[in-house]
Every structure is written in C-alpha cells, then in structure tokens.
Amino acid sequence: MAKDLPPLVIHLDLNELLELNQVLEQASSGLIARGEVISKDPSRDSKILKVVVDLFQPLAAELTIKLGDGTGSDRFLKAAYAWGLDPEIGGMSAQGVTRSKLEKFSRMAADTGKPVTGYIFEGVIANWIMDYLGSKPVSVNNIFGTTIAHELGHQLGLGHEKGAGDIMFVFDGESRGNQINWLRSAERDALSFTDAQIKKMQSLLSTP
Ligand SMILES: [Zn+2]
C-alpha cells in the first residue's frame, strides 16, 4: 500500500521516562520531587515502542524507530519529566511540518541544548492517570505509546479530533467522561489511525 512512499524514520528519546507506577505511588503520598532517583523497568522502552510501531506500520513500507537523540529531517520526540506543567498539556509537537522544514522547527531541549521537534511530559500524564483513572495498576506504557503517536501525528500534519475514540482527541477542554474514555482506550491499546488520517500523513511524508 505504501510502497512508493519514502521510509519513515522516527527518533525517540525516552531516557527521562521513569517507572511511572512508582512515581504515582510516591506522588499520591506527597513524596515525589524532581530529581528523585526512581528505578526504571528496563523493558519499558520496548513495550512503548511496540505500541508506536504498530500504530505507524500502515504508513510507510519501511518504518524505523531509533532510540536516542537523533535530529534533523527525521521525526524526533523527547520524553521530558515535567511535573506541575499545564495539567492539560501531555505533549507538544510541530504540526504539519515537512521533512525539509522540520529541521528548522525546533525547541531546545532544556537538559542538552539539542533541538527537538516534540515532547511528551511524563508528569502531566501521571497527573491524568491519578486524576482520571485513579486505581492501580494502570498500563502506563500503552498510554505513553499512544500519546507519543498523537504527538507524532501532529508532526505528520494531523489536527485534533473531537471523539474520545480517536488518537488525535483534543483532550483539553473536553468533558471528564470523554477524557476518561480516551485514557481507558489508550490503556487498552485500542486506538488506531483512521484511513483518512493515514492518507493525510502519507501525503505529508511524501512532500520534501
Ligand atoms: Zn494534540
């Protein structure tokens, strides 16, 4: 289906993702603070990557996801610990920037000074989970993977959609019921891009 399209290369820097279950436990007891050392599940990166790979597989004949801090004309997203940021912003990303222009769109990563084109914020997502889902255990890796896909969707030209059954659900300003529905669907890894969204992303992907 996508054999004429250029390969899609996505760089993800997930180094700042902590073990969120522990973060949640400490946060709910008021003990969490930035810089605290919390152990990290060594297999969580691969669990998150599987969600992302599955969601973007229909897009390109060749999909490569690299961990690390790649920059340039590839899609690049960084995980950032940001407890107490605007509680509705779980991530941010360039929207609809073509490959040749992507390099010019960048925010400097606060910790490394390297340009990035998108972020997801773990602390904010932890807030969502505490506020909206509450009970544990929660499959946080699926929620991270889906949030990463949402932000990369912006980079590939997608805007927001109203429905809680859509990866590009706007979240901010929506009803609490819809927000809970979206998080529950993300947790079950039950969301996927629509055919129209895939077509739109493919058209941007084939634009230099
Ligand atoms: Zn968005």
Residues whose N, C-alpha, C, O or C-beta is under 5 A from the ligand:
A	BS01	ZN	none
